Amino acid sequence: MRSAYEPIPWLAADNTPRIKSTTGLGTGGGAGVSTQDSSGFGEIDVKFGVNHSANVTVVLNFPSTPPTLFISGEQCFGTVTQATVSNDVTITCTGILPGAPGELRRLHYEWATSQ
């Protein structure tokens, strides 16, 4: 994470991420992403469906080269890892605690360094 005195990172508005794909969220599950004013941070809302898996993958796609991201999640997400290939950042959560169908949980992300 950034230090208290580091400038707020700003990313060009044309490089804000979108959800490319998800796996393991179950029937009726899905995800959405929000980035406030391209300010370098945002939330990934993950909605669990019926019979979701204990292992979930969410792929963010950036229009151009993605920044290095810091990603954190609630404890219920288990172990959270990421891998970047081209313009895609794949976020994998393993060992997710069971959730009720329709339950909404959040992953937080921010640029690890100022852009």
N, C-alpha and C positions, 0 to 999 in steps of 0.2 A: 504494500500500500504506500501511498505518497506520505511524505512527512508533512507536519503541520505547516511548514513554511514554503513548501513547494507550490509553484503556481498551479492553478486548476488547469488540467489538460483540456484542450479544445480540439475536436476532430472536425474536419471539413464536413459540412452537412451531407455531401454526396457520398460519404463513406460510412453511413450508419448501417448497422447490421439488420438482417431479417432472419426469420426462421426458415431454413432450407428443408429440414426434415426432422422427424422424431421416430424413435422406436421404443417399444416396451411400455407405452402409456396406457394400453388397453383400449377396449371399445369405448368410443366417446371421449377419449383423452386427447389432449393437444397442448400446444405451447404458443406463447406470444412474447414479443420482446418490445421494450420501450426504452428509449434513450432520450433524456430530457435535453432539448436544445443542442444535441451533439456535444454535450459537455464532458464526455469521457467516462460516463458511468450510466448504469441502467439496471433494469430488472428483467429477468426471464420468468414469466408466470407459467407454471407447469400445472396443468389440470389432469388429474388421474381419472382414468376410466375404469370400467368393469374389468376385473382380472388383470390389473397392471402387473408388470414384471418387477422383480427386485433389482433389475439392471435396466437403466434407462439411458438413451442417447439423444442429445439435442444438438443439431448442427446449425451453427450460425454462419451466414454467408455475408461477406462484405463486398461492395462493388469494386474496391481496389485492395491492395495489400492490408491485411488486418494488423492492428497494433498488438503488442504483447499484452495479454489480458491477465488480470488477477480475478479469479472467480471464487466465490464462497457461497455456501448453502447452509440451510438449517441442518442440524444434526440428523434429522430424519432422511436426508439425502445420502447418508453413508459416506463412502469415499468418492470425492469429486476429482476427476482428472481432465486434462485437455490436451488436444493435439491439433496443430495447425498444418494444413496442406493447401497450398495455393491460397485462395481467398476464403477457405472454409475453416472454421474453428469447431472441432468436434468435442463436445462436453459429455463425458461419461460419468454416470453416477452408479456405483455398485453397492449393494447391501442396503437398498432403500427399505425403510420401515413401511409396513402396509398402511395404505390410506383408504379412506372411504371413497367410493365412486363420486366424482364431482368435486373432490377436495382440491383446493388450490394451494400450491406451495411456491415459494420464490427462491430463485438463485440470483445473487447480486454479482454484477461484474463491473470492473473499471479498468481503465488503461493502466498498466503497471508503470509506465513512464509517460511524461508529458510529451505531447506531439508538437 
